[in-house]
Protein backbone atom coordinates (compact mmCIF):
# COMPACT_ATOMS: atom_id res chain seq x y z
CA UNK A 1 0.00 0.00 0.00
CA UNK A 2 1.10 3.57 -0.57
CA UNK A 3 2.98 5.38 2.17
CA UNK A 4 0.24 7.96 2.80
CA UNK A 5 -2.65 5.50 2.78
CA UNK A 6 -2.93 4.84 6.52
CA UNK A 7 -2.62 8.49 7.64
CA UNK A 8 -5.26 9.47 5.05
CA UNK A 9 -7.67 6.77 6.23
CA UNK A 10 -7.03 7.75 9.85
CA UNK A 11 -7.59 11.45 9.13
CA UNK A 12 -10.80 10.65 7.22
CA UNK A 13 -11.97 8.52 10.15
CA UNK A 14 -11.41 11.39 12.57
CA UNK A 15 -13.02 13.91 10.22
CA UNK A 16 -16.09 11.77 9.54
CA UNK A 17 -16.53 10.96 13.24
CA UNK A 18 -15.91 14.50 14.45
CA UNK A 19 -18.95 14.39 16.74
CA UNK A 20 -17.16 11.60 18.63
CA UNK A 21 -13.60 12.85 18.33
CA UNK A 22 -14.19 16.52 19.17
CA UNK A 23 -15.19 15.83 22.82
CA UNK A 24 -12.36 13.31 23.10
CA UNK A 25 -9.73 15.78 21.84
CA UNK A 26 -11.27 18.56 23.94
CA UNK A 27 -11.12 16.37 27.05
CA UNK A 28 -7.47 15.54 26.41
CA UNK A 29 -6.62 19.19 25.78
CA UNK A 30 -8.31 20.35 28.98
CA UNK A 31 -6.51 17.68 31.00
CA UNK A 32 -3.16 18.73 29.52
CA UNK A 33 -3.95 22.38 30.22
CA UNK A 34 -4.87 21.75 33.86
CA UNK A 35 -1.77 19.66 34.45
CA UNK A 36 0.47 22.28 32.85
CA UNK A 37 -1.05 25.11 34.90
CA UNK A 38 -0.55 23.26 38.17
CA UNK A 39 2.98 22.21 37.33
CA UNK A 40 3.72 25.80 36.23
CA UNK A 41 2.53 27.07 39.61
CA UNK A 42 4.75 24.52 41.36
CA UNK A 43 7.89 25.84 39.70
CA UNK A 44 6.92 29.52 39.66
CA UNK A 45 9.41 31.59 41.69
CA UNK A 46 6.66 34.13 42.46
CA UNK A 47 4.57 31.46 44.21
CA UNK A 48 7.54 30.38 46.30
CA UNK A 49 8.12 33.96 47.49
CA UNK A 50 4.53 34.55 48.59
CA UNK A 51 3.43 33.92 52.18
CA UNK A 52 2.66 30.22 52.49
CA UNK A 53 4.42 29.54 49.19
CA UNK A 54 6.43 26.69 50.64
CA UNK A 55 3.19 24.96 51.65
CA UNK A 56 1.77 25.53 48.17
CA UNK A 57 4.85 24.06 46.54
CA UNK A 58 4.30 21.00 48.72
CA UNK A 59 0.55 20.66 48.03
CA UNK A 60 0.45 21.53 44.32
CA UNK A 61 2.54 18.49 43.22
CA UNK A 62 -0.06 16.33 44.95
CA UNK A 63 -2.66 18.07 42.79
CA UNK A 64 -0.54 17.32 39.72
CA UNK A 65 -0.53 13.65 40.68
CA UNK A 66 -4.29 13.65 41.16
CA UNK A 67 -4.82 15.29 37.77
CA UNK A 68 -2.47 12.77 36.12
CA UNK A 69 -4.35 9.81 37.61
CA UNK A 70 -7.73 11.38 36.84
CA UNK A 71 -6.56 12.08 33.27
CA UNK A 72 -5.52 8.48 32.84
CA UNK A 73 -8.85 7.15 34.08
CA UNK A 74 -11.01 9.66 32.25
CA UNK A 75 -9.15 9.32 28.95
CA UNK A 76 -9.31 5.52 29.20
CA UNK A 77 -13.06 5.77 29.70
CA UNK A 78 -13.61 8.15 26.79
CA UNK A 79 -11.27 6.14 24.55
CA UNK A 80 -13.09 2.88 25.25
CA UNK A 81 -16.40 4.62 24.46
CA UNK A 82 -14.93 5.92 21.21
CA UNK A 83 -13.61 2.51 20.16
CA UNK A 84 -16.96 0.84 20.94
CA UNK A 85 -18.73 3.38 18.73
CA UNK A 86 -16.37 2.59 15.85
CA UNK A 87 -16.58 -1.24 15.92
CA UNK A 88 -18.83 -1.25 12.83
CA UNK A 89 -16.35 0.84 10.87
CA UNK A 90 -13.49 -1.47 11.82
CA UNK A 91 -15.68 -4.45 10.88
CA UNK A 92 -16.29 -2.90 7.49
CA UNK A 93 -12.55 -2.45 7.01
CA UNK A 94 -12.16 -6.14 7.85
CA UNK A 95 -14.82 -7.16 5.33
CA UNK A 96 -13.13 -5.03 2.67
CA UNK A 97 -9.95 -7.06 3.10
CA UNK A 98 -7.95 -5.35 5.81
CA UNK A 99 -6.47 -7.63 8.42
CA UNK A 100 -5.89 -6.71 12.05
CA UNK A 101 -2.42 -5.43 11.29
CA UNK A 102 -3.77 -2.88 8.79
CA UNK A 103 -6.52 -1.77 11.17
CA UNK A 104 -3.88 -1.44 13.88
CA UNK A 105 -1.86 0.89 11.65
CA UNK A 106 -4.94 3.06 11.17
CA UNK A 107 -5.49 3.16 14.93
CA UNK A 108 -1.83 4.12 15.49
CA UNK A 109 -2.22 7.08 13.13
CA UNK A 110 -5.54 8.12 14.68
CA UNK A 111 -4.02 8.02 18.16
CA UNK A 112 -1.02 10.01 16.93
CA UNK A 113 -3.24 12.70 15.40
CA UNK A 114 -5.43 12.92 18.49
CA UNK A 115 -2.40 13.08 20.80
CA UNK A 116 -0.80 15.85 18.74
CA UNK A 117 -4.01 17.90 18.72
CA UNK A 118 -4.80 17.35 22.41
CA UNK A 119 -1.27 17.90 23.72
CA UNK A 120 -0.62 20.85 21.40
CA UNK A 121 -3.88 22.66 22.13
CA UNK A 122 -3.63 21.88 25.84
CA UNK A 123 -0.10 23.27 26.05
CA UNK A 124 -1.02 26.41 24.14
CA UNK A 125 -4.07 27.02 26.36
CA UNK A 126 -2.02 26.16 29.46
CA UNK A 127 0.71 28.63 28.55
CA UNK A 128 -1.87 31.35 27.94
CA UNK A 129 -3.88 30.64 31.09
CA UNK A 130 -0.97 29.89 33.45
CA UNK A 131 -0.29 33.55 34.05
CA UNK A 132 -4.02 34.10 34.64
CA UNK A 133 -3.98 31.35 37.27
CA UNK A 134 -0.98 32.97 38.93
CA UNK A 135 -2.74 36.36 38.89
CA UNK A 136 -5.89 34.86 40.44
CA UNK A 137 -3.81 33.22 43.15
CA UNK A 138 -2.10 36.50 43.99
CA UNK A 139 -5.39 38.38 43.84
CA UNK A 140 -6.95 35.96 46.34
CA UNK A 141 -4.16 36.76 48.76
CA UNK A 142 -4.36 40.54 48.08
CA UNK A 143 -0.76 40.63 46.93
CA UNK A 144 0.94 42.77 44.33
CA UNK A 145 1.45 41.02 41.04
CA UNK A 146 4.15 41.35 38.43
CA UNK A 147 2.87 41.19 34.90
CA UNK A 148 5.86 39.48 33.35
CA UNK A 149 5.09 36.41 31.30
CA UNK A 150 7.23 33.39 32.06
CA UNK A 151 7.27 29.81 30.88
CA UNK A 152 7.69 26.78 33.06
CA UNK A 153 10.52 25.01 31.26
CA UNK A 154 10.24 21.89 33.40
CA UNK A 155 6.47 21.89 32.87
CA UNK A 156 6.95 22.25 29.11
CA UNK A 157 9.09 19.10 29.15
CA UNK A 158 7.17 17.09 31.73
CA UNK A 159 3.61 17.62 30.46
CA UNK A 160 4.08 16.34 26.88
CA UNK A 161 6.08 13.37 28.15
CA UNK A 162 3.38 12.39 30.64
CA UNK A 163 0.53 12.72 28.17
CA UNK A 164 2.48 11.01 25.38
CA UNK A 165 2.82 8.08 27.77
CA UNK A 166 -0.90 8.17 28.54
CA UNK A 167 -1.80 8.18 24.83
CA UNK A 168 0.66 5.32 24.26
CA UNK A 169 -1.15 3.32 26.96
CA UNK A 170 -4.47 4.21 25.30
CA UNK A 171 -3.12 2.92 22.00
CA UNK A 172 -2.02 -0.39 23.55
CA UNK A 173 -5.42 -0.72 25.19
CA UNK A 174 -7.20 -0.04 21.88
CA UNK A 175 -5.06 -2.55 20.02
CA UNK A 176 -5.95 -5.28 22.46
C-alpha positions, -999 to 999 in steps of 0.1 A, spaced: 0 0 0 11 36 -6 30 54 22 2 80 28 -27 55 28 -29 48 65 -26 85 76 -53 95 50 -77 68 62 -70 78 99 -76 114 91 -108 106 72 -120 85 102 -114 114 126 -130 139 102 -161 118 95 -165 110 132 -159 145 145 -189 144 167 -172 116 186 -136 129 183 -142 165 192 -152 158 228 -124 133 231 -97 158 218 -113 186 239 -111 164 270 -75 155 264 -66 192 258 -83 203 290 -65 177 310 -32 187 295 -40 224 302 -49 218 339 -18 197 344 5 223 328 -10 251 349 -5 233 382 30 222 373 37 258 362 25 271 396 47 245 414 79 258 397 69 295 397 94 316 417 67 341 425 46 315 442 75 304 463 81 340 475 45 346 486 34 339 522 27 302 525 44 295 492 64 267 506 32 250 516 18 255 482 49 241 465 43 210 487 5 207 480 4 215 443 25 185 432 -1 163 450 -27 181 428 -5 173 397 -5 136 407 -43 136 412 -48 153 378 -25 128 361 -44 98 376 -77 114 368 -66 121 333 -55 85 328 -89 71 341 -110 97 322 -91 93 289 -93 55 292 -131 58 297 -136 81 268 -113 61 246 -131 29 252 -164 46 245 -149 59 212 -136 25 202 -170 8 209 -187 34 187 -164 26 159 -166 -12 159 -188 -12 128 -163 8 109 -135 -15 118 -157 -45 109 -163 -29 75 -125 -25 70 -122 -61 79 -148 -72 53 -131 -50 27 -99 -71 31 -79 -54 58 -65 -76 84 -59 -67 121 -24 -54 113 -38 -29 88 -65 -18 112 -39 -14 139 -19 9 116 -49 31 112 -55 32 149 -18 41 155 -22 71 131 -55 81 147 -40 80 182 -10 100 169 -32 127 154 -54 129 185 -24 131 208 -8 159 187 -40 179 187 -48 174 224 -13 179 237 -6 208 214 -39 227 221 -36 219 258 -1 233 260 -10 264 241 -41 270 264 -20 262 295 7 286 286 -19 313 279 -39 306 311 -10 299 335 -3 335 341 -40 341 346 -40 314 373 -10 330 389 -27 364 389 -59 349 404 -38 332 432 -21 365 440 -54 384 438 -70 360 463 -42 368 488 -44 405 481 -8 406 469 9 428 443 14 410 410 42 414 384 29 412 349 59 395 334 51 364 313 72 334 321 73 298 309 77 268 331 105 250 313 102 219 334 65 219 329 70 222 291 91 191 292 72 171 317 36 176 305 41 163 269 61 134 282 34 124 306 5 127 282 25 110 254 28 81 278 -9 82 285 -18 82 248 7 53 243 -12 33 270 -45 42 253 -31 29 220 -20 -4 235 -54 -7 252 -72 0 219 -51 -25 200 -59 -53 225 
